[in-house]
Amino acid sequence: MMKRLFDLVISSILLLILSPVILLTSIIVILDTGFPVFYRGKRVGKDGEIFNILKFRSMVVDSRQKGPGITARSDCRVTRSGRFLRKWKLDEFPQFFNVLFGEMSLVGPRPEDPQYVKHYSEEEKSALTVKPGITGVSQILFRNEEQLLAVDSPEEYYVNCIIHQKLRYDLAYINSNPNIFTDFMIILLTILVILLPKRGYVVCRNVINRIVGLDGCDTSCGYRNQCS
């Protein structure tokens, strides 16, 4: 109950404060590539329920017909304005409406595409026992996912490696019995890593490892560049 109240209050305040930015971003998307302004994609929510996640459109209109459900750094489907929006996470702002609708939380596991959820192990499916979040421990630690996917077979690499690495942290977050203070701390860390990507990441990684009770950083599957 407290978490839901926290989500409602903070999301409402942020939508009010950010309304000029949201309006300006909408205009930028329209001037760059026209309509639609928003992207609606299927995601798996709490208890496996499917919902439509809202984002500012950062890719070409028919992007799902032209490539996989993941985005690598050099993906030609990303628009000119989309690269700017993605860099500063402005494309995520419409998700505050998902929070108001009760489909998402401010902090939680990353909302995943149904086609990738089918690769979850039985243990990893525990991540679906809570609402997905706009931000969270895996969203922070894997904020440069597009760079990590700059490999020969990005979708295969995502399914076999990255998705399980992210779930490891998401499950650790869930099992740590997070509270409002924990979520507020993760929100502050999110802001820090966006404004100070390199220095902020080191601080965020250390704090997150303490929050979720994980020591160090898993370097398997070529994940060493995150731990440098």
Secondary structure, DSSP 8 states (H G I E B T S, - for coil): -HHHHHHHHHHHHHHHHHHHHHHHHHHHHHHHH-S--EEEEEEE-GGG-EEEEEEE--B-TTHHHHS-SS--TT-TTB-HHHHHHHHTTGGGTTHHHHHHTTS-EEESS--B-HHHHTT--TTGGGGGGS--EEE-HHHHHTTTHHHHT-SSSHHHHIIIIIHHHHHHHHHHHHHT---HHHHHHHHHHHHHHHHSHHHHHHHHHHHHHHHHT--S---GGGGGGG--
